[in-house]
Amino acid sequence: MDNLKKAAAEASSFFNRAKQFTEEKLGNAEKTVYQADLENLIRRSESTKLMTEKIINNTTSLLHPNPNERFEELVMTKLDRRVMKPTNFEILGNSFIEAGNEIGSTYQYGSVLIKVGEAERKLGHLEKEFVQKSSDCLLQPLKSFLEGQMKTILKEKRILDSKRLNLDASKARLKKFHELNSQKNEAEEEVRQAQSEFDRQYELTKLLMDELTITYNHHLQCLADFVEAQSNFYSSCSKIMQDLTKQIGISSIRNTTVIPPKIDDSNPFTYPINSLPSSFTEKKKAKVLFDYEATEPSEISVSANQIISIQIVPNDNDWVLAESGRDSGKVPKAYIQIVD
């Protein structure tokens, strides 16, 4: 029963507030107007909230460009289970190092791959440090501001609006009782109490909004820390790449003469299909009769009913040179049928 009464009272209050707002909009009811200084503070508070949210969103996009990673970071932060994944720099660096080790450091290409990979991993470590510092010095303070001080300001502003509506409703009732010449004392007391509550809330709200000036100074320090972190990050990255340029000898690599491989008619399958000798026949279309799975690097896999381009190799009765998409290599002649 008590819950029903409470719900009915809240519904009645909501209806009365909606009616009061409508009458104010239509000019049929008096409205207490906030002073110009408070109106300016209200606009500044609302603008600060919107701009802070925009800064947080754009900074987060900079630090975590991938939307999926941003969502995962948000979830893990809420669960207090943050996991530092390898950065794209680190993933690329690991690929370079793996390729360099596979080719072998005895080759210049393999050696340079390893050195470039190590530099990329260093860039990845620096990126992690920059992301963490940016989060600590800028994102977290701004988020704390929205969750704490700004939320309190908005709450007190809503209370002030409610007190203002109570005051205006009391004044309206007093005016009505004056006209009816009844219950004036009770109505006047209600107005005095509503006015007192409104004035107290007015001063409290104004005080909280005034403190934004102090908050700006704190955010200024946070911004300076972010700029310093970003400057150090790019400076350190630049140094790593400059050292890498000297280490691998960019100039000498640029001046190296590239000698194309000598094509041998007797072993055509070691060369790209477009570099084959003119003694080979022109390309033809062929239909694959059976699935074939490549077993050597010089071969390619094809599927039954697939249409491929082929070139007949002179003096070779077992194989043809096939081209499928971007892949080229040997295919058994028995597995294909020329269609043109």
C-alpha positions as CSV (number, residue, x, y, z in Angstrom):
1,M,0.0,0.0,0.0
2,D,2.8,2.4,0.9
3,N,4.5,1.7,-2.4
4,L,1.3,2.4,-4.3
5,K,0.9,5.7,-2.5
6,K,4.5,6.6,-3.2
7,A,4.1,5.7,-6.9
8,A,0.9,7.8,-7.1
9,A,2.6,10.8,-5.5
10,E,5.5,10.6,-7.9
11,A,3.2,10.3,-10.9
12,S,1.2,13.3,-9.6
13,S,4.4,15.3,-9.1
14,F,5.6,14.4,-12.6
15,F,2.3,15.5,-14.1
16,N,2.3,18.8,-12.2
17,R,5.9,19.5,-13.3
18,A,5.0,18.8,-17.0
19,K,2.0,21.0,-16.8
20,Q,4.1,23.8,-15.1
21,F,6.8,23.5,-17.8
22,T,4.1,23.7,-20.6
23,E,2.5,26.8,-19.0
24,E,5.9,28.5,-18.7
25,K,6.7,27.8,-22.4
26,L,3.3,29.3,-23.3
27,G,3.8,32.3,-21.1
28,N,0.8,31.4,-18.9
29,A,2.9,31.0,-15.7
30,E,5.5,33.2,-14.0
31,K,9.0,31.8,-14.0
32,T,11.9,32.7,-11.7
33,V,14.8,33.7,-14.0
34,Y,18.4,32.8,-13.1
35,Q,20.8,35.7,-12.9
36,A,23.1,36.3,-15.9
37,D,26.2,35.1,-14.0
38,L,24.6,31.7,-13.2
39,E,23.3,31.3,-16.7
40,N,26.9,31.8,-18.0
41,L,28.2,29.3,-15.5
42,I,25.5,26.8,-16.6
43,R,26.5,27.2,-20.3
44,R,30.2,26.9,-19.4
45,S,29.5,23.7,-17.4
46,E,27.5,22.1,-20.2
47,S,30.1,23.0,-22.8
48,T,32.9,21.7,-20.6
49,K,31.1,18.4,-20.3
50,L,30.6,18.0,-24.0
51,M,34.2,19.0,-24.9
52,T,35.7,16.8,-22.3
53,E,33.7,13.8,-23.6
54,K,34.9,14.6,-27.1
55,I,38.5,14.9,-26.0
56,I,38.3,11.5,-24.3
57,N,36.7,9.8,-27.3
58,N,39.2,11.2,-29.8
59,T,42.2,10.5,-27.5
60,T,41.0,7.0,-27.1
61,S,40.7,6.6,-30.9
62,L,44.3,7.9,-31.3
63,L,45.6,5.4,-28.7
64,H,43.4,2.5,-29.9
65,P,42.6,3.0,-33.6
66,N,40.9,-0.4,-33.9
67,P,37.2,-0.1,-32.7
68,N,37.2,-3.8,-31.6
69,E,40.3,-3.1,-29.4
70,R,38.7,-0.1,-27.9
71,F,35.6,-2.1,-26.9
72,E,37.8,-4.9,-25.6
73,E,39.9,-2.4,-23.6
74,L,36.7,-0.9,-22.2
75,V,35.3,-4.3,-21.1
76,M,38.7,-5.4,-19.6
77,T,39.0,-2.1,-17.7
78,K,35.5,-2.5,-16.2
79,L,36.4,-6.1,-15.2
80,D,39.8,-4.9,-13.9
81,R,41.5,-7.5,-16.1
82,R,43.6,-5.4,-18.4
83,V,45.9,-7.5,-20.7
84,M,48.7,-5.8,-22.7
85,K,48.5,-7.3,-26.1
86,P,51.4,-7.0,-28.6
87,T,51.3,-3.9,-30.7
88,N,51.3,-3.9,-34.5
89,F,54.9,-2.8,-34.4
90,E,55.8,-5.8,-32.2
91,I,53.9,-8.2,-34.5
92,L,55.6,-6.8,-37.5
93,G,59.0,-7.0,-35.8
94,N,58.5,-10.6,-34.8
95,S,57.6,-11.4,-38.5
96,F,60.8,-9.7,-39.7
97,I,62.9,-11.6,-37.2
98,E,61.3,-14.9,-38.0
99,A,61.9,-14.4,-41.7
100,G,65.4,-13.2,-41.1
101,N,66.2,-16.3,-39.1
102,E,64.7,-18.5,-41.7
103,I,66.7,-17.0,-44.5
104,G,69.8,-16.8,-42.4
105,S,72.0,-14.0,-41.2
106,T,74.8,-15.0,-43.6
107,Y,72.7,-13.3,-46.3
108,Q,72.6,-9.5,-46.1
109,Y,68.8,-9.6,-46.6
110,G,68.3,-12.0,-43.7
111,S,70.6,-10.0,-41.4
112,V,68.8,-6.7,-42.3
113,L,65.5,-8.3,-41.6
114,I,66.5,-9.2,-38.1
115,K,67.8,-5.8,-37.4
116,V,64.7,-4.1,-38.7
117,G,62.6,-6.5,-36.7
118,E,64.4,-5.6,-33.5
119,A,63.9,-1.9,-34.2
120,E,60.2,-2.5,-34.8
121,R,59.9,-4.3,-31.5
122,K,61.5,-1.3,-29.8
123,L,59.0,0.9,-31.4
124,G,56.3,-1.4,-30.1
125,H,57.6,-1.1,-26.5
126,L,57.7,2.7,-26.8
127,E,54.1,2.7,-28.1
128,K,53.0,0.7,-25.1
129,E,54.7,3.2,-22.8
130,F,53.1,6.1,-24.6
131,V,49.6,4.6,-24.5
132,Q,50.0,3.9,-20.8
133,K,51.3,7.3,-19.9
134,S,48.7,9.1,-22.0
135,S,46.0,7.1,-20.2
136,D,47.4,7.9,-16.8
137,C,48.1,11.5,-17.3
138,L,45.2,12.6,-19.5
139,L,42.4,10.1,-20.0
140,Q,42.0,8.9,-16.4
141,P,41.9,12.5,-14.9
142,L,39.3,13.6,-17.5
143,K,37.2,10.5,-16.9
144,S,37.4,11.0,-13.1
145,F,36.3,14.6,-13.6
146,L,33.2,13.5,-15.5
147,E,32.4,10.8,-13.0
148,G,33.0,12.9,-10.0
149,Q,32.9,16.7,-10.1
150,M,30.8,17.1,-13.3
151,K,28.2,14.5,-12.1
152,T,27.9,16.4,-8.8
153,I,27.4,19.7,-10.7
154,L,24.7,18.2,-12.9
155,K,23.0,16.7,-9.9
156,E,22.9,19.9,-8.0
157,K,21.7,21.8,-11.1
158,R,18.7,19.4,-11.4
159,I,18.0,20.0,-7.7
160,L,18.1,23.7,-8.3
161,D,15.7,23.4,-11.2
162,S,13.4,21.4,-8.9
163,K,13.6,24.1,-6.2
164,R,12.9,26.8,-8.7
165,L,9.8,24.9,-9.9
166,N,8.7,24.5,-6.2
167,L,9.2,28.2,-5.6
168,D,7.2,29.2,-8.7
169,A,4.4,26.8,-7.8
170,S,4.2,28.3,-4.3
171,K,4.1,31.8,-5.7
172,A,1.3,30.7,-8.0
173,R,-0.7,29.3,-5.1
174,L,-0.2,32.4,-3.0
175,K,-1.5,34.6,-5.9
176,K,-4.5,32.3,-6.2
177,F,-5.2,32.5,-2.4
178,H,-4.8,36.3,-2.5
179,E,-7.6,36.4,-5.1
180,L,-9.8,34.1,-3.0
181,N,-8.8,35.8,0.2
182,S,-8.2,32.5,2.1
183,Q,-5.3,30.5,3.5
184,K,-2.9,33.4,2.8
185,N,-0.8,32.8,5.9
186,E,-0.1,29.2,5.0
187,A,0.7,30.1,1.4
188,E,3.0,32.9,2.4
189,E,4.9,30.6,4.7
190,E,5.2,28.0,1.9
191,V,6.7,30.7,-0.3
192,R,9.2,31.8,2.3
193,Q,10.3,28.2,2.8
194,A,10.5,27.5,-0.9
195,Q,12.5,30.8,-1.4
196,S,14.9,29.9,1.4
197,E,15.5,26.4,-0.1
198,F,15.9,27.9,-3.6
199,D,18.4,30.5,-2.4
200,R,20.6,27.9,-0.6
201,Q,20.6,25.6,-3.6
202,Y,21.3,28.5,-5.9
203,E,24.5,29.5,-4.0
204,L,25.6,25.8,-3.7
205,T,25.2,25.3,-7.5
206,K,26.9,28.5,-8.3
207,L,29.8,27.7,-6.0
208,L,30.3,24.2,-7.6
209,M,30.3,25.7,-11.1
210,D,32.7,28.4,-10.1
211,E,35.2,25.7,-9.1
212,L,35.5,24.7,-12.7
213,T,38.2,27.4,-13.0
214,I,40.4,25.5,-10.6
215,T,39.6,22.3,-12.5
216,Y,40.8,23.9,-15.7
217,N,44.2,24.6,-14.1
218,H,44.5,20.9,-13.2
219,H,43.5,19.8,-16.7
220,L,46.1,22.2,-18.1
221,Q,48.8,20.3,-16.2
222,C,47.4,17.0,-17.5
223,L,47.5,18.3,-21.1
224,A,51.1,19.4,-20.6
225,D,52.0,15.9,-19.4
226,F,50.3,14.4,-22.4
227,V,52.2,16.7,-24.8
228,E,55.5,15.9,-23.1
229,A,54.7,12.1,-23.3
230,Q,53.9,12.5,-27.0
231,S,57.0,14.5,-27.7
232,N,59.2,12.0,-25.9
233,F,57.5,9.1,-27.8
234,Y,58.1,10.6,-31.3
235,S,61.6,11.7,-30.4
236,S,62.6,8.2,-29.2
237,C,61.0,6.6,-32.3
238,S,63.0,9.0,-34.5
239,K,66.2,8.1,-32.7
240,I,65.6,4.4,-33.1
241,M,65.0,4.7,-36.9
242,Q,68.0,7.0,-37.3
243,D,70.2,4.4,-35.6
244,L,68.7,1.7,-37.7
245,T,69.4,3.6,-40.9
246,K,73.1,3.8,-39.9
247,Q,73.2,0.2,-38.7
248,I,71.9,-1.4,-41.9
249,G,73.7,1.1,-44.2
250,I,70.8,2.5,-46.2
251,S,73.1,4.3,-48.6
252,S,75.1,1.2,-49.5
253,I,71.8,-0.8,-50.0
254,R,70.5,1.9,-52.4
255,N,73.8,1.9,-54.4
256,T,73.8,-1.9,-54.7
257,T,73.4,-3.0,-58.3
258,V,70.7,-5.6,-58.7
259,I,71.7,-8.3,-61.2
260,P,68.7,-10.2,-62.6
261,P,69.0,-14.0,-62.5
262,K,70.2,-15.7,-65.7
263,I,67.3,-17.7,-67.2
264,D,68.2,-21.2,-68.1
265,D,66.0,-22.9,-70.7
266,S,66.7,-26.3,-69.2
267,N,65.2,-25.4,-65.8
268,P,62.3,-23.0,-66.5
269,F,60.4,-23.7,-63.3
270,T,62.8,-21.7,-61.2
271,Y,61.7,-18.4,-62.8
272,P,58.5,-16.3,-62.9
273,I,56.1,-17.2,-65.7
274,N,56.4,-13.8,-67.3
275,S,60.2,-14.1,-67.5
276,L,60.3,-17.4,-69.5
277,P,62.4,-17.7,-72.7
278,S,60.8,-17.0,-76.0
279,S,61.3,-20.7,-77.0
280,F,58.3,-21.5,-74.9
281,T,54.9,-21.6,-76.6
282,E,52.2,-19.0,-76.0
283,K,49.8,-19.3,-73.1
284,K,46.7,-21.5,-73.6
285,K,43.6,-22.1,-71.6
286,A,43.2,-25.5,-70.0
287,K,40.6,-27.3,-67.8
288,V,41.8,-29.1,-64.7
289,L,40.5,-32.7,-64.8
290,F,41.5,-33.8,-61.3
291,D,42.4,-32.1,-58.0
292,Y,46.2,-31.8,-57.6
293,E,48.0,-30.9,-54.4
294,A,51.5,-29.4,-54.8
295,T,54.3,-31.3,-53.2
296,E,57.2,-29.1,-54.2
297,P,57.8,-25.3,-54.0
298,S,58.0,-25.2,-57.8
299,E,54.4,-26.7,-58.1
300,I,51.0,-25.2,-57.5
301,S,47.8,-26.7,-56.3
302,V,44.7,-26.8,-58.6
303,S,41.1,-28.0,-58.4
304,A,39.0,-30.1,-60.7
305,N,37.0,-28.1,-63.3
306,Q,39.2,-25.0,-62.7
307,I,40.2,-23.1,-65.8
308,I,43.9,-22.1,-65.8
309,S,46.5,-20.6,-68.2
310,I,49.3,-22.9,-69.2
311,Q,52.5,-22.9,-71.3
312,I,53.9,-26.0,-72.8
313,V,57.5,-26.7,-72.0
314,P,59.5,-28.1,-75.0
315,N,61.0,-31.5,-74.5
316,D,58.9,-32.1,-71.3
317,N,56.2,-34.7,-71.6
318,D,55.2,-34.8,-68.0
319,W,54.7,-31.2,-66.8
320,V,53.2,-27.9,-68.0
321,L,53.8,-24.5,-66.5
322,A,50.5,-23.2,-65.1
323,E,49.2,-19.9,-63.9
324,S,46.2,-19.6,-61.5
325,G,45.5,-16.1,-60.2
326,R,48.8,-14.8,-58.8
327,D,50.3,-18.3,-58.4
328,S,52.4,-20.0,-61.0
329,G,54.2,-23.3,-61.1
330,K,54.3,-26.9,-62.4
331,V,51.2,-29.0,-62.9
332,P,51.2,-32.6,-64.3
333,K,50.2,-32.6,-67.9
334,A,48.0,-35.6,-67.3
335,Y,45.8,-33.5,-65.0
336,I,44.8,-30.9,-67.5
337,Q,43.0,-30.7,-70.9
338,I,43.7,-27.8,-73.3
339,V,40.4,-26.1,-74.2
340,D,41.7,-23.6,-76.8
